[in-house]
Amino acid sequence: MTEQIEILEHLRAMRADIAQLKDDVGTLKQRFTALEAQLAGVHAEIAGLRAAIAGLHGDNAILHGRIEAVDRRLDRIERRLELTSV
């Protein structure tokens, strides 16, 4: 009889341990889901930054072309006014 009581006590302890493990796994699942959501947000921000950088490259190309045009105009003005040495 004492042996059966000890077995029951062990089973109760195991049941309590399993219940605690279930709670822990549930908590870990919630935290993992939160991390996945945060990671998705980070990926979205990175995609936005990449788009912004691509836009900056385009703007840089436009500005470079405008600077070259101004430089050519300045060269012509200097030649007309004979401000440059040949």
N, C-alpha and C positions, 0 to 999 in steps of 0.2 A: 504494500500500500504506500509506503514512504517513497518507494521508487516511482510510482505513478504520479505522486504529488510533485516530485522533482522534475519529472518529464513535463508535466503540465506547466510548472513554473518556467522551465526552459522554453516551452512553446509560447507562453505569454510574453516572455522577454523577446523572443524572435519576432513575434507579431508586432510588438512595440518598435523594434528595430526596423522592421519592414515598413511600418507606418512612417517612421522618421525618414527613411530612404525615399519613400514616395513624396513626402513633403519637399525634401531636398531636390529631387529630380524636377518637381513642379516649379520650384524656385529657379533652378538652373534653366529650365525651358523658357520661363518668362524673361530672364536676363539675356538669354541667347536671342530671343525674338527682338528684344530692345536693341541689342548690338547689331542685328541684321538690319533693322530700320535705320539705325545711325549710319551704318555702312552704305546703305542705299542713298542716304542723304549726301554722304561724302562723294559717292560716285556722281551724283547729279551736280554737285558743286564743281567737281573736276571737269565734267563735260561742259559746264557753263564757262569755266576758265579757259578751256581749250577753244571754245567758240570766240571768246573775247580776244584771245591771243591771235587767232586767225584774222579777226577783224583788224587788230592792230597791225598785222603784217600787210594787210590790204591798204590801210591808211598810210603806212610807211612807204609803200610803193607809190601811192598817189603823191605824197609830199616829195618824194625823191624826184619824180617826174616834173613836178612844179618847180623845184629848186633848179633842176637842169635847164628848164625853159627860161627862168629868170637869169641864170648864169649865161646862157646864150645871148639873151637880150642885152645884158650888161657888156658882154664882149663886143657886140655890134655897136653899142653906144660909144664904148671906149675907142673903137676903131674909127668911127665917124668923127669923133672929137679929137682924134689923134692923141689920146692919153696913154697909149701903150707903146712900148718900144718893140720894134719888129725884130 
